[in-house]
Each structure stands twice: as structure tokens, then as C-alpha cells.
Amino acid sequence: MKKIWLSPAILVAFLTGCTSWTQERIDPVLMARAQALAHEVLVLDTHMDIPYRLEEHNEDISQRTEHGDFDYPRARQGGLDAVFVAVYVSPEKEENGTAKTYADKTIDVVESFWSKSPDKFEPARSAEEVERQFGNGKVSLLIGIENGAPIEGDLTNLKHYYDRGVRYITLSHGKSNHICDSSYDPNRQWGGLSPFGRELVQEMNRQGMIIDISHVSDEAFWDVLELSKTPVVATHSGCRHFTPGWERNLSDEMIVALADKGGVVQVAFGGMFVNTRVHQKYRKRWDVMDAYIEKHGLKGHARQQYIEKYCAAHPVGRAHVRDVAMHIDHIARLVGAEHVGLGSDFDGVGEHVPVGLEDASGYPNLIYELLKMDYGEQDIRNICAGNFLRVWKQITNAGMKSR
């Protein structure tokens, strides 16, 4: 059994019967069980934007850091065992022709995490490696590319990235690209997948690469599901049931179809994903910012400065760890607990981390909420990692058979 870490907030809870993250009385026996489970079961998170955050605050994540949501001490405190580190490539990199160069440099950064701190981080390239490394006191680091721009229209680049350890690719991000349309972009130049995108999906199947449909348009989602011969995954998404009209989250129909394909939805933690009130304020704030940015032609640093200043002056409030549990529960009730997992989007959602899930130390709080909903230990094991690992093995094995 792994060593159990108790955070100061939880220690206070045992003494007083309440915590700052719930502002209500808790069941100390249930909380103790949640803490124990977080350190007994394998916990895998499929999306964290660690390199993106380090570009602004370059810190040593092997130590407790001042900024961000992830570092080794907080990961171990929360029972986190494995993380897909996102190599986020902004849409602008495709526009200026630097996407592949940037992605390769960012993968170099990820590799430096385990080369500089081999006692705390370890690379993993398969589900079996993650399982073998479980319990060794280290955090297994895996790599996914967020935005398929670095493929640059060349299928040989897919093998290049697979050889570098990349195991999933999020097909698009904030703008439509050469692969498919984006849920955020009104420019739907392809009406789903592009002709090259259709080739890429087939090649990802052959390579055994996980196809991530987070961020893609609805049309692209349906194209992928129709074309792919293997299950597909949403590595960091939520349920549109709670955010009506927001294409970034998945509708019930899409969740059912993805599950029928054998896939899994990894629930993101950000408040705009999981809380209806926060989401509505978030969208209204972006409407104002988008109008100002377009009117004044803001780009690059000036655009980012404006966004940061406006957001600081117009907070949208916080979601709660219970909101995340409700998304997990909605998916489980809809298609079964074997089709849902965890994809926090830590270090990518900024101010939008929920109360109780402020950083990587918070996974026991989420397990506590699931226990309150009467989820059993086996379901929690599957939600924390087992479901995603099962699907990953299926995709890998299908790729090996097709080569």
C-alpha cells in the first residue's frame, strides 16, 4: 500500500467535522475511506497543461511550487499516480508554420522532467507500463499532443510523434485546422473532418494512437465515430446537459454513441465545464472580450494582457468538487460507470479550478463525493484509471494487429 498523505484541510476536518472546501459537516469515516482509496487505487489524469503553465512561471515541479496546479508533492498528497502531460500547440503555430518545431521543443521539456528528477518522475508509453510503475512512489508521465497542427499534413509525422512517446492527439483546439473543424470556431471550412483528417484517423487506428475528440466540432465528432475502427476518447470534456448549447461539452446523444463505440469520457474539472451558473457567466464574459478584441484588433501579448486584466476585474465565481462528481454520475447513469474517467485540465483552466479541486492534491475530495453517491470501490477504481487503461489497451492492440 502506498503511503497515505493527509492534507492540512483534511486534518482539520477530522478535528472539527467540517472543511473549508465544503463549508458543511462531513462524514469523517467516509473521508478517511476516500483518503485511503486515493492512495490504494491507481489514479490517472488524462490532461494537464504543465508545459503551457511553465512558459509563464518556470518552476521546478519536482518541488512544491508557488504557481500552478501540479507538482510532485501535491500529486503524491492527492494520490495521483499517472498524468498525460499535454503538449499544447496554439492555432497560431499552424498559421505561422512553427507547429512541429514547437511541439518537438515542448516534448523535450517534458522529457526533462524525468531526466532531471528520475526519483520522482518516470516516463510511460503503454497502459501496461503505467500499471507496472504503480506504487513505486513516482508519478508516471505520459504525453499527448493538444491540437493536431504539428502533423502538418504529413502522415509520416504521426509515426515521428508515436516514436517520441505521444499516445494521443487532440485533433483540433480553438480554431479549425487542416484536420477538422473546432467547436470554438464559427469557421466550419470542412463541415467536420477534412480529406486529410479522414486519412489521419485511419492512420491513427493503424498506429495505435488514441484519437481525442475534445475540442472538435459536432460534425467532426460524428465523422470520427463513423470512420474510426477503434474506440475514441474525450480526454477533457464535460456534459452538455449542464451547459446547454455549448459545443465544447458532449451532448447525451454523443456520450451514448461514444460509449457504444467502446470509448470513455474523461471529465474536465474547470468551472466553465461543470457548473451551469459559472458557465453562463464565463460565456457572457467572453462575448464582451471577443467584441473588444475584434474592435481594437488586439493580437499576441496585447490581447493576452487585455484578457487577463478583464478577467481579474470580472470574476465568474467557482464551481465545486460536487459539480465534477455530478458530471461523472450523469455519464455513469447514461451509459455505465465503465465509460467515464478523469481529465482535469489542470494548469489549463487558470482561475476556474473548483472549490475542493484546487490542485492535484484534491482527488480524495472527489472520491469522497463519489462515495457519498454510493459508488463502490470497484467503480471508483475504474473511474480513477481502469476504464481509460482498458480502452487504451484495446486501441494499442488493434494497431498492432493492423501493422
C-alpha positions in Angstrom: 0.0 0.0 0.0 1.2 3.5 -0.8 1.9 5.9 2.0 -1.2 8.0 2.9 -0.8 11.7 2.9 -3.3 13.9 4.9 -3.6 17.5 3.8 -3.9 20.2 6.5 -7.5 20.8 5.4 -8.3 17.1 5.9 -6.6 17.0 9.3 -8.7 20.0 10.4 -11.8 18.1 9.1 -11.1 15.2 11.4 -10.9 17.6 14.4 -13.8 19.9 13.6 -16.1 17.9 11.4 -16.0 20.4 8.6 -13.7 21.5 5.8 -13.1 24.8 4.0 -13.8 23.2 0.7 -17.3 22.0 1.5 -18.4 24.5 4.2 -20.5 21.8 5.7 -20.2 19.0 8.1 -18.6 15.9 6.6 -18.5 12.3 7.5 -15.0 11.7 8.9 -15.3 7.9 8.4 -16.2 8.4 4.8 -13.4 11.0 4.3 -10.9 8.6 5.8 -12.0 5.9 3.4 -11.7 8.4 0.5 -8.2 9.3 1.6 -7.3 5.7 1.8 -8.8 4.8 -1.6 -6.9 7.7 -3.3 -3.7 6.1 -2.1 -4.7 2.5 -2.7 -6.1 2.7 -6.3 -4.3 3.8 -9.4 -5.3 7.4 -10.2 -4.6 8.6 -13.8 -5.4 12.0 -15.1 -5.5 12.3 -18.9 -4.9 16.0 -19.4 -2.7 18.6 -17.7 -1.2 21.6 -19.4 2.0 21.6 -17.4 4.4 22.9 -20.1 2.0 25.7 -21.0 1.9 26.9 -17.4 5.7 26.7 -17.1 6.1 29.1 -20.0 4.8 31.8 -17.8 6.1 30.6 -14.5 9.2 28.4 -14.9 9.4 26.4 -11.7 10.8 23.1 -10.6 7.7 20.8 -10.5 9.7 18.2 -8.5 9.3 20.5 -5.6 6.3 22.4 -4.1 5.7 25.3 -6.5 4.2 28.7 -5.9 2.1 28.7 -9.0 0.1 26.2 -11.0 -2.0 23.2 -10.1 0.6 20.3 -10.4 3.8 19.4 -8.8 5.2 16.2 -7.3 4.4 16.9 -3.6 0.8 17.8 -4.4 0.4 14.9 -6.7 1.6 12.4 -4.1 -0.6 14.2 -1.5 -3.6 13.6 -3.7 -2.7 10.0 -4.6 -2.1 10.9 -8.3 0.0 8.2 -10.0 0.0 9.0 -13.7 -0.5 12.1 -15.8 -0.9 12.7 -19.5 1.2 15.9 -20.0 -0.4 17.9 -22.8 1.9 19.3 -25.5 -0.5 22.2 -26.3 0.2 23.8 -29.7 -1.7 27.1 -30.2 -3.6 27.6 -33.5 -1.3 30.5 -34.3 1.6 28.0 -34.6 -0.1 26.4 -37.6 -0.7 29.8 -39.1 3.0 30.8 -38.9 4.4 27.4 -39.8 6.1 26.6 -36.4 3.7 23.9 -35.1 6.0 20.9 -35.5 9.1 22.7 -34.3 7.2 24.0 -31.2 5.8 20.5 -30.4 9.2 18.9 -30.6 10.7 21.5 -28.3 7.9 21.0 -25.8 8.3 17.3 -25.8 12.0 18.0 -25.0 10.7 19.9 -22.0 8.5 17.0 -20.8 11.4 14.6 -21.2 13.5 16.9 -18.9 11.0 16.3 -16.1 12.1 12.7 -15.7 15.7 13.2 -16.8 16.2 15.8 -14.1 14.2 14.1 -11.4 14.3 10.3 -12.0 13.5 9.7 -8.4 10.1 11.4 -8.8 9.0 11.1 -12.4 9.1 8.2 -14.8 8.1 8.0 -18.5 5.4 5.5 -19.5 4.4 4.7 -23.1 1.8 2.0 -22.6 -1.0 1.1 -20.2 1.0 -1.9 -19.1 3.9 0.3 -18.1 1.6 2.6 -16.1 0.3 -0.5 -14.2 3.8 -1.8 -13.6 5.0 1.5 -12.3 2.1 1.9 -9.9 3.1 2.0 -6.3 6.8 2.9 -6.8 6.4 6.3 -5.3 6.9 8.1 -8.7 4.5 9.9 -10.9 4.3 8.3 -14.4 4.3 10.9 -17.1 2.7 10.3 -20.5 2.5 12.6 -23.5 -0.5 13.8 -25.5 -0.5 16.5 -28.2 -3.3 19.0 -27.9 -4.1 20.2 -31.4 -3.1 18.2 -34.4 -1.4 21.1 -36.1 2.2 19.6 -35.7 1.2 16.8 -38.1 1.4 19.5 -40.8 -0.4 17.4 -43.4 2.2 14.7 -43.4 1.3 11.2 -42.1 4.9 10.3 -41.5 4.9 12.9 -38.7 2.3 10.7 -36.9 4.9 7.9 -36.6 7.5 10.5 -35.6 5.4 11.5 -32.6 4.5 8.0 -31.7 8.2 7.2 -31.6 8.7 10.2 -29.3 6.2 8.7 -26.9 3.0 10.6 -27.8 0.0 8.4 -27.2 -3.0 10.6 -28.0 -3.6 13.6 -30.3 -6.4 16.1 -29.7 -7.4 16.7 -33.3 -8.1 20.4 -33.0 -8.1 23.2 -30.5 -9.6 26.8 -30.5 -9.6 27.1 -34.3 -10.4 24.9 -37.2 -7.2 23.4 -38.6 -6.0 21.3 -41.5 -7.5 18.2 -39.8 -11.0 19.2 -38.8 -13.3 22.0 -37.6 -13.2 23.2 -34.0 -16.1 23.5 -31.6 -14.9 27.1 -30.8 -14.6 28.3 -34.3 -17.6 29.6 -36.4 -15.5 28.9 -39.5 -16.5 25.4 -40.4 -14.4 25.1 -43.5 -14.6 21.3 -43.7 -18.0 20.5 -42.3 -16.3 18.0 -40.0 -13.1 16.2 -40.9 -11.0 17.5 -43.8 -10.0 15.0 -46.5 -6.6 14.8 -44.8 -8.3 14.4 -41.4 -10.0 11.3 -42.7 -6.7 9.8 -43.7 -5.2 10.8 -40.4 -8.0 9.0 -38.4 -7.3 5.8 -40.4 -3.6 6.1 -39.8 -4.0 6.7 -36.1 -6.0 3.5 -36.0 -3.2 1.6 -37.7 -0.5 3.2 -35.5 -2.4 2.5 -32.3 -2.7 6.2 -31.4 -5.6 7.3 -29.3 -8.0 9.8 -31.1 -9.1 12.6 -28.7 -12.3 14.3 -29.8 -12.2 17.0 -27.1 -12.4 20.4 -28.8 -13.7 19.2 -32.2 -17.0 20.4 -33.7 -20.1 18.1 -33.5 -19.7 17.3 -37.3 -16.1 16.3 -36.8 -17.1 14.1 -33.8 -19.6 12.2 -35.9 -17.2 11.9 -38.7 -14.6 10.4 -36.4 -17.0 8.0 -34.8 -18.2 6.8 -38.2 -14.7 6.3 -39.6 -12.6 5.1 -36.7 -12.3 1.3 -36.3 -11.2 1.7 -32.7 -12.8 3.4 -29.6 -12.2 7.1 -29.3 -11.8 9.2 -26.2 -12.6 12.7 -24.9 -9.6 13.4 -22.7 -11.0 16.5 -21.1 -14.7 17.3 -21.6 -18.0 17.5 -19.8 -21.7 17.0 -20.3 -23.7 19.5 -22.4 -26.6 18.5 -20.2 -25.3 21.1 -17.7 -24.1 23.7 -20.2 -26.9 23.8 -22.9 -25.8 25.0 -26.3 -22.0 24.8 -25.6 -20.4 22.6 -28.2 -17.2 22.1 -26.3 -19.1 19.7 -24.0 -20.7 16.5 -25.2 -24.4 16.0 -25.6 -26.1 13.0 -24.2 -26.5 11.6 -27.7 -22.8 11.9 -28.3 -21.9 10.3 -25.0 -24.1 7.3 -25.8 -22.6 7.0 -29.3 -19.0 7.3 -27.9 -19.8 4.6 -25.3 -21.4 2.3 -27.9 -18.1 2.6 -29.8 -16.3 1.5 -26.6 -14.9 4.8 -25.7 -14.6 6.8 -22.5 -15.3 10.4 -21.4 -12.6 11.9 -19.2 -14.4 14.6 -17.2 -12.7 18.0 -17.0 -12.7 19.9 -13.7 -12.9 23.6 -14.8 -15.9 25.5 -13.6 -17.0 26.5 -17.1 -17.3 22.8 -17.9 -19.2 21.6 -14.9 -21.3 24.4 -13.3 -24.2 26.0 -15.1 -24.1 29.3 -13.4 -20.3 29.7 -13.7 -20.6 28.6 -17.4 -23.2 31.2 -18.2 -21.1 34.0 -16.7 -18.0 32.6 -18.5 -19.7 32.8 -21.9 -21.0 36.3 -21.3 -17.6 37.5 -20.3 -16.1 36.0 -23.5 -18.7 37.7 -25.6 -17.6 41.1 -24.2 -13.9 40.3 -24.6 -14.3 38.9 -28.1 -16.1 42.1 -29.2 -13.5 44.3 -27.7 -10.6 42.3 -29.2 -12.1 42.4 -32.6 -13.0 46.1 -32.5 -9.4 47.1 -31.4 -7.6 44.5 -33.4 -5.7 43.1 -30.4 -3.2 40.3 -31.0 -0.4 38.5 -29.3 0.8 40.0 -26.0 -1.7 42.9 -26.1 -4.6 40.5 -26.5 -3.4 38.3 -23.6 -2.8 41.4 -21.3 -6.4 42.6 -22.0 -7.9 39.2 -21.3 -6.0 38.8 -18.0 -7.0 42.3 -16.9 -10.6 41.9 -17.8 -10.9 38.5 -16.2 -9.4 39.7 -13.0 -11.9 42.6 -12.8 -14.9 40.4 -13.7 -14.7 37.1 -11.8 -17.3 34.4 -12.7 -17.3 32.5 -9.4 -16.2 29.0 -8.6 -17.6 25.6 -9.2 -17.4 22.9 -6.5 -15.9 19.4 -6.4 -19.5 18.1 -6.2 -20.2 19.6 -9.7 -17.5 17.3 -11.1 -18.9 14.3 -9.3 -22.3 15.2 -10.8 -20.9 15.0 -14.4 -19.3 11.7 -13.6 -22.6 10.5 -12.2 -24.6 11.8 -15.2 -22.3 9.8 -17.6 -22.5 6.7 -15.4 -26.3 6.8 -15.3 -26.4 7.4 -19.0 -24.0 4.7 -20.3 -22.5 3.0 -17.3 -19.6 3.7 -14.9 -17.3 1.8 -17.3 -17.3 4.8 -19.7 -16.1 7.7 -17.6 -12.8 8.8 -16.1 -10.7 11.9 -15.0 -9.2 14.5 -17.3 -8.8 17.6 -15.1 -7.3 20.1 -17.5 -5.2 21.3 -14.5 -2.8 24.1 -15.4 -5.1 24.9 -18.4 -8.1 26.4 -16.7 -6.5 29.1 -14.6 -9.0 30.6 -12.1 -11.6 28.1 -12.9 -10.5 25.2 -10.6 -13.4 24.2 -8.4 -13.5 24.5 -4.6 -12.2 21.2 -3.3 -10.2 20.5 -6.5 -7.9 23.5 -6.5 -4.9 21.4 -7.5 -3.5 17.8 -7.8 -3.9 17.2 -4.0 -7.7 17.2 -4.3 -8.5 13.8 -5.8 -9.6 12.4 -2.3 -12.3 15.1 -2.2 -13.7 13.9 -5.5 -13.6 10.3 -4.3 -15.4 11.4 -1.2 -18.2 12.9 -3.3 -18.5 9.6 -5.3 -18.7 7.6 -2.1 -21.5 9.9 -0.9 -23.3 9.0 -4.1 -22.9 5.3 -3.2 -20.3 4.4 -5.8 -18.5 1.2 -4.8 -14.7 0.6 -4.7 -14.6 -1.2 -8.0 -16.4 1.6 -9.8 -14.1 4.1 -8.2 -11.1 2.1 -9.3 -12.4 2.1 -12.9 -13.2 5.8 -12.9 -9.8 6.7 -11.5 -7.9 4.8 -14.1 -9.2 1.4 -15.1 -11.7 2.5 -17.8 -9.1 4.6 -19.6 -6.4 1.9 -19.4 -8.8 -0.7 -20.8 -9.7 1.4 -23.8 -6.0 2.3 -24.3 -5.1 -1.4 -24.4 -7.8 -2.0 -27.0 -6.6 0.8 -29.2 -3.0 -0.4 -28.9 -3.8 -4.0 -29.6 -5.9 -3.1 -32.7 -3.0 -1.0 -34.0 -0.5 -3.9 -33.5 -2.8 -6.3 -35.4 -3.2 -3.9 -38.4 0.5 -3.3 -38.9 
